[in-house]
């Protein structure tokens, strides 16, 4: 991956939800909820404390995480959708 987050930011690949309900009804894109779960693809080096030392992040590449519904910024890279957000926007590791 050629995208490297800076500071305490993480790069997340959102997990896409099913396009069909359990009853067999197809859900159009306009009716789908925004995903709130994804896989950490890359992590930044961490913020610096007042002494200049790096504070390591609590998440690592490969972690499945839950994040806030409106967290981060969406962007596309080489045809794949990603979110980049601060580590504080990550609510839990699954």
C-alpha positions, -999 to 999 in steps of 0.1 A, spaced: 0 0 0 13 34 -10 -8 54 15 9 60 48 -12 79 75 6 106 95 6 111 132 -22 92 151 -43 86 120 -54 52 107 -64 39 73 -96 18 74 -112 -3 46 -149 -4 55 -166 -38 54 -195 -37 29 -229 -48 41 -250 -74 24 -270 -62 -5 -299 -86 3 -319 -89 35 -325 -122 53 -359 -122 36 -344 -121 2 -351 -84 -6 -324 -65 -24 -314 -32 -7 -305 -3 -30 -274 18 -23 -295 48 -13 -312 28 15 -280 13 29 -266 25 62 -231 37 63 -207 10 74 -193 13 109 -170 -17 108 -138 -21 89 -102 -34 88 -72 -14 97 -50 -13 65 -23 11 77 -14 31 108 6 62 114 37 64 137 17 80 165 15 114 181 44 130 199 42 138 236 56 171 250 91 155 253 91 146 216 87 109 220 62 89 199 31 75 216 23 42 199 -12 35 187 -35 9 203 -46 -5 170 -24 -23 144 -27 -34 108 -52 -63 103 -74 -53 133 -112 -53 127 -126 -22 143 -159 -3 149 -158 34 144 -182 63 146 -209 66 119 -197 99 106 -160 95 115 -131 101 91 -128 112 55 -138 90 26 -115 86 -4 -108 62 -32 -73 48 -40 -67 25 -70 -105 17 -72 -110 8 -35 -129 29 -10 -111 38 23 -116 60 53 -88 79 71 -95 89 106 -78 97 139 -73 68 163 -97 85 187 -125 79 162 -120 41 166 -145 29 193 -135 -7 197 -115 -36 183 -136 -66 173 
